[in-house]
Amino acid sequence: MGGGVTRALLPGWKPGSGHDAGVRIGGDLIGRRVALRFRIGERDGRPLYRDAVGELSADGDELVVSTRKGPVRAARTAVVAVRAVPPAVPRRAPLAAVTRLEELCADAWPAVVDRPLGGWRLRAAGGYTGRANSALAVGDPGMPVAAALDVLRGFAVEHAIPARVQAPIGSPWDAAVAREGWVLDSGHEAGAEVSVMVADLAALPRRPGPVVEVPERPSAQWWGLGGDGEPSPAKRHVLDPGGSPRTAFLLARGADGEPVGRLRATAVADHLHLSVLDVLPTERRKGLATTLVGVAADWGGAAAARWAVLQVALHNTGARALYGRLGFVEHHRYRYLVPPS
């Protein structure tokens, strides 16, 4: 099945009550990978259909199928058939592309200490986030992996952080560290396995919304929206690099002028790294996240970025569905490995 036009239903489809009535989509299909067929018009008096395969989500009166080429939207009333299908066989991005993207993301999330060890980066930031307190393993450390892990253990003791490796899943370094007995950091609260998602910056939706300020330094209100109070010096260093790399701290205000949402956007080479997306609970499901991302995309485009990238934990299915609706697709995954207990 592809994105082409067809004129006949296939065996195994769940049919609707008529071409114009649509089908009833059960809640058990939302969040699953489906094959969905919907009507797009007619030719010579005969209905025309389009097929889409991907993860299904709902957006008001529309259904959204996050395909490998981006989101496909269909009015609920246009859907004539739908069925669950097995998960797709993941397509692995070239190792060179994974390495470059991991390096750019690390540059956009700068640790307080970032010490090279061959092709590894030993990072520490007072314990604030796994990304800034781990060894990014995306190359040859210049010594046997067992010796490199010993160096990492010493670095972790020096900076009072856990010994942890961040490695792209399926990479040679992920396999090499696992062979040394290191295991998944299942106790990592933010998520031990992470999806790195990308999108064409120009294709991201722009949605009108509330006033969004785009300063390049965070205000007290920007910090306060996260509910964490005054940031620690390490957190401030990671999120507010002070101009290099260039970073914007988007703040959306409601009708009363009070902050209702925020987003951090960092321009690194030809990519715009998005992070810290927060929307007040009372303002969710109103399109504010889409507005913030669209404004960030315009800012990033002016800063010579062509692509957007973000990192989201696999267990955060709600956020992954949101980004899928916006047009993000998975590029690769990484995981955290720690010494066995």
C-alpha positions as CSV (number, residue, x, y, z in Angstrom):
1,M,0.0,0.0,0.0
2,G,1.2,3.5,-0.7
3,G,-0.2,7.0,-1.1
4,G,-1.8,6.4,-4.5
5,V,-5.4,6.6,-5.6
6,T,-7.4,3.3,-5.7
7,R,-11.0,2.5,-6.4
8,A,-11.8,-0.8,-4.6
9,L,-11.7,-1.9,-1.0
10,L,-9.3,-4.8,-0.1
11,P,-10.1,-7.9,1.9
12,G,-9.7,-7.5,5.6
13,W,-10.8,-3.8,5.7
14,K,-13.4,-2.7,8.2
15,P,-16.0,-1.2,5.9
16,G,-18.2,1.9,6.6
17,S,-21.9,2.2,6.2
18,G,-21.4,4.2,3.0
19,H,-18.9,6.2,1.0
20,D,-20.0,9.4,2.7
21,A,-20.8,8.2,6.1
22,G,-17.3,7.3,7.2
23,V,-16.5,4.6,9.8
24,R,-16.6,4.5,13.5
25,I,-13.0,4.6,14.8
26,G,-12.7,2.8,18.0
27,G,-10.5,4.2,20.8
28,D,-8.4,1.0,20.6
29,L,-7.0,2.1,17.2
30,I,-5.8,5.5,18.4
31,G,-2.1,5.3,19.0
32,R,-1.7,2.1,16.9
33,R,-0.2,1.7,13.5
34,V,-3.1,1.4,11.0
35,A,-3.8,1.2,7.3
36,L,-6.5,3.8,6.6
37,R,-8.5,4.5,3.4
38,F,-10.4,7.7,2.9
39,R,-12.3,9.3,0.1
40,I,-10.7,12.2,-1.8
41,G,-13.3,12.9,-4.5
42,E,-14.6,11.2,-7.6
43,R,-13.9,10.8,-11.3
44,D,-16.5,10.0,-13.9
45,G,-19.0,9.4,-11.2
46,R,-16.8,6.9,-9.4
47,P,-15.3,7.5,-5.9
48,L,-11.5,8.0,-5.5
49,Y,-9.6,6.9,-2.4
50,R,-6.3,7.5,-0.8
51,D,-4.4,5.0,1.5
52,A,-2.2,6.0,4.4
53,V,-0.2,3.7,6.7
54,G,1.2,4.9,10.1
55,E,0.4,5.7,13.7
56,L,-3.1,7.0,14.1
57,S,-4.1,10.0,16.2
58,A,-7.1,12.3,16.4
59,D,-7.3,16.0,16.0
60,G,-10.9,17.2,16.5
61,D,-12.9,16.3,13.4
62,E,-9.9,15.0,11.6
63,L,-7.8,11.8,11.9
64,V,-4.1,12.0,11.4
65,V,-1.9,9.2,10.2
66,S,1.8,9.8,10.9
67,T,3.4,8.2,7.8
68,R,7.1,7.9,7.1
69,K,6.8,10.9,4.7
70,G,4.9,13.0,7.2
71,P,1.3,13.4,8.5
72,V,-1.7,12.6,6.4
73,R,-5.0,14.2,7.5
74,A,-8.5,12.9,6.7
75,A,-11.9,14.1,7.8
76,R,-13.6,11.4,10.0
77,T,-16.6,11.4,7.6
78,A,-14.3,10.7,4.6
79,V,-12.8,7.5,6.1
80,V,-14.3,4.4,4.5
81,A,-12.0,1.6,5.9
82,V,-9.4,1.1,8.6
83,R,-7.5,-1.8,10.2
84,A,-4.6,-2.3,12.5
85,V,-1.4,-3.5,10.9
86,P,1.9,-4.8,12.4
87,P,4.7,-2.4,13.4
88,A,6.9,-1.3,10.6
89,V,10.4,-2.6,10.2
90,P,12.5,0.4,11.2
91,R,14.7,1.9,8.6
92,R,18.1,2.7,10.0
93,A,19.6,6.1,9.3
94,P,23.2,6.0,8.1
95,L,25.7,6.0,11.0
96,A,27.3,9.2,9.8
97,A,24.0,11.0,9.8
98,V,23.2,9.7,13.3
99,T,26.6,10.8,14.6
100,R,26.2,14.3,13.1
101,L,22.8,14.8,14.5
102,E,23.8,13.5,18.0
103,E,26.7,16.0,18.0
104,L,24.4,18.9,17.0
105,C,22.0,18.0,19.7
106,A,24.8,17.8,22.3
107,D,26.0,21.3,21.1
108,A,22.4,22.6,21.6
109,W,22.3,21.2,25.2
110,P,25.7,22.3,26.5
111,A,27.0,20.6,29.6
112,V,29.0,22.6,32.2
113,V,31.9,20.2,31.6
114,D,32.4,18.6,28.1
115,R,35.6,16.6,27.9
116,P,36.6,14.7,24.8
117,L,37.8,11.1,25.0
118,G,38.6,10.3,21.4
119,G,35.2,10.3,19.6
120,W,33.3,10.3,23.0
121,R,32.2,13.3,25.0
122,L,32.3,13.1,28.8
123,R,29.7,15.5,30.1
124,A,28.7,16.7,33.5
125,A,26.2,19.4,34.6
126,G,25.4,18.9,38.3
127,G,23.0,16.0,37.6
128,Y,20.6,18.1,35.5
129,T,19.4,15.7,32.7
130,G,20.9,12.5,31.5
131,R,21.9,14.2,28.2
132,A,24.2,16.6,30.0
133,N,25.5,14.0,32.5
134,S,26.7,11.1,30.4
135,A,29.3,10.0,27.9
136,L,28.0,10.5,24.4
137,A,29.5,7.5,22.5
138,V,29.4,8.2,18.8
139,G,32.9,7.3,17.7
140,D,36.1,5.5,18.6
141,P,37.3,6.6,22.1
142,G,40.9,6.0,21.1
143,M,41.4,3.1,23.5
144,P,39.7,-0.2,24.2
145,V,36.1,0.3,25.2
146,A,36.7,-1.3,28.6
147,A,39.4,1.2,29.3
148,A,37.2,4.1,28.1
149,L,34.5,2.9,30.6
150,D,37.1,3.0,33.4
151,V,37.9,6.6,32.4
152,L,34.2,7.4,32.5
153,R,33.8,5.9,35.9
154,G,36.6,8.2,37.2
155,F,35.0,11.2,35.5
156,A,31.7,10.4,37.1
157,V,33.3,10.2,40.6
158,E,35.1,13.4,40.0
159,H,31.8,15.2,39.2
160,A,29.6,13.4,41.6
161,I,27.3,12.0,38.9
162,P,26.3,8.4,38.0
163,A,28.4,6.7,35.3
164,R,26.2,6.6,32.3
165,V,26.7,6.2,28.5
166,Q,24.4,7.7,25.9
167,A,24.6,5.6,22.6
168,P,22.5,5.4,19.5
169,I,20.6,2.1,19.5
170,G,22.1,-0.4,17.1
171,S,25.4,1.6,16.7
172,P,28.8,-0.2,17.1
173,W,29.4,1.7,20.4
174,D,26.0,0.7,21.8
175,A,26.9,-2.9,21.1
176,A,30.5,-2.5,22.4
177,V,29.3,-1.0,25.7
178,A,26.6,-3.7,26.1
179,R,29.3,-6.4,25.6
180,E,31.1,-5.0,28.6
181,G,28.1,-5.8,30.7
182,W,26.5,-2.4,30.9
183,V,22.7,-2.5,31.0
184,L,19.7,-0.2,30.2
185,D,19.3,2.6,32.8
186,S,15.8,1.5,33.6
187,G,15.7,3.7,36.7
188,H,16.2,6.9,34.6
189,E,13.0,8.8,35.4
190,A,13.0,10.9,32.2
191,G,13.2,7.8,30.1
192,A,16.1,5.4,29.3
193,E,15.2,5.1,25.6
194,V,14.7,8.2,23.5
195,S,13.4,9.0,20.0
196,V,15.2,11.6,17.9
197,M,12.7,13.2,15.6
198,V,13.3,15.5,12.6
199,A,11.1,17.7,10.3
200,D,11.5,20.0,7.4
201,L,11.4,23.4,9.0
202,A,9.6,25.0,6.1
203,A,6.9,22.3,6.2
204,L,6.0,22.8,9.9
205,P,2.5,24.2,10.3
206,R,2.1,27.9,11.2
207,R,-1.0,28.5,13.3
208,P,-2.3,31.9,14.5
209,G,-2.6,32.2,18.2
210,P,-1.7,34.4,21.2
211,V,1.1,36.8,21.3
212,V,4.5,35.0,21.4
213,E,7.6,36.8,22.5
214,V,10.9,35.6,21.1
215,P,13.7,37.0,23.3
216,E,17.2,35.5,23.2
217,R,17.6,35.4,26.9
218,P,15.0,33.8,29.3
219,S,13.0,36.1,31.6
220,A,11.9,35.2,35.2
221,Q,8.5,34.4,33.8
222,W,9.9,32.0,31.3
223,W,11.8,30.2,34.1
224,G,8.7,30.3,36.3
225,L,6.3,28.7,33.8
226,G,8.0,25.3,34.4
227,G,7.1,25.4,38.1
228,D,10.7,24.8,39.2
229,G,11.4,28.2,40.7
230,E,14.9,29.6,40.4
231,P,17.1,27.4,38.3
232,S,20.3,25.9,39.6
233,P,23.5,27.3,38.1
234,A,24.0,24.0,36.2
235,K,20.4,24.1,34.8
236,R,20.9,27.8,33.8
237,H,24.2,26.9,32.0
238,V,22.5,24.1,30.0
239,L,19.4,26.0,29.0
240,D,20.8,29.5,28.7
241,P,24.2,29.4,27.0
242,G,24.4,33.1,26.8
243,G,24.5,33.6,23.0
244,S,26.5,30.6,21.8
245,P,24.8,28.6,20.4
246,R,22.1,31.2,19.5
247,T,19.0,30.4,21.5
248,A,15.5,31.8,21.7
249,F,13.1,31.5,24.7
250,L,9.6,31.7,23.3
251,L,6.9,32.9,25.7
252,A,3.2,32.9,24.8
253,R,0.8,35.2,26.7
254,G,-2.9,34.8,27.1
255,A,-5.5,37.5,26.7
256,D,-4.8,38.8,30.2
257,G,-1.1,39.1,29.4
258,E,-0.1,36.2,31.7
259,P,2.3,33.5,30.4
260,V,0.5,30.4,29.1
261,G,3.2,28.5,27.2
262,R,7.0,28.4,26.5
263,L,9.5,26.8,24.2
264,R,13.3,26.8,23.8
265,A,14.8,26.9,20.3
266,T,18.5,26.6,19.6
267,A,20.1,27.2,16.1
268,V,23.0,24.8,15.5
269,A,24.4,24.6,12.0
270,D,21.5,23.9,9.7
271,H,19.2,22.5,12.4
272,L,16.9,24.1,14.9
273,H,16.8,22.1,18.2
274,L,13.5,22.3,20.1
275,S,13.2,21.6,23.8
276,V,11.3,22.6,27.0
277,L,7.8,22.8,25.5
278,D,5.4,23.6,28.3
279,V,1.8,24.7,28.0
280,L,-0.4,25.4,31.1
281,P,-3.0,22.6,31.6
282,T,-5.8,25.0,31.2
283,E,-4.5,26.0,27.7
284,R,-3.9,22.6,26.3
285,R,-5.7,21.2,23.2
286,K,-6.1,24.7,21.8
287,G,-3.3,24.6,19.3
288,L,-0.9,26.6,21.4
289,A,1.9,24.1,21.0
290,T,1.5,24.3,17.2
291,T,1.7,28.1,17.4
292,L,4.9,28.0,19.5
293,V,6.6,25.5,17.1
294,G,5.6,27.6,14.1
295,V,7.0,30.8,15.6
296,A,10.2,28.9,16.5
297,A,10.4,27.6,12.9
298,D,10.2,31.2,11.5
299,W,12.9,32.3,14.0
300,G,15.1,29.3,13.0
301,G,14.7,29.9,9.3
302,A,15.9,33.4,9.8
303,A,19.0,31.9,11.6
304,A,19.7,29.8,8.5
305,A,18.3,26.5,9.8
306,R,16.6,24.1,7.4
307,W,15.6,21.2,9.7
308,A,14.1,20.9,13.1
309,V,15.1,18.2,15.6
310,L,13.9,17.2,19.0
311,Q,14.4,14.4,21.5
312,V,11.5,12.7,23.3
313,A,11.3,9.7,25.6
314,L,9.7,6.6,24.1
315,H,7.3,6.4,27.0
316,N,6.0,9.9,26.3
317,T,3.5,8.7,23.8
318,G,1.3,11.8,24.0
319,A,4.2,14.1,23.0
320,R,5.4,11.7,20.2
321,A,1.8,11.8,18.8
322,L,1.8,15.6,18.9
323,Y,5.1,15.9,17.1
324,G,3.9,13.3,14.6
325,R,0.9,15.4,13.8
326,L,3.1,18.4,13.3
327,G,5.2,16.6,10.7
328,F,8.1,15.1,12.7
329,V,9.4,11.7,11.9
330,E,11.8,9.5,13.8
331,H,15.4,9.6,12.6
332,H,16.9,7.2,15.2
333,R,16.8,6.3,18.8
334,Y,19.4,6.3,21.6
335,R,19.5,4.8,25.0
336,Y,21.3,5.2,28.4
337,L,23.5,2.4,29.6
338,V,24.9,2.0,33.1
339,P,27.1,-0.5,34.9
340,P,25.3,-3.5,36.3
341,S,24.3,-3.2,39.9
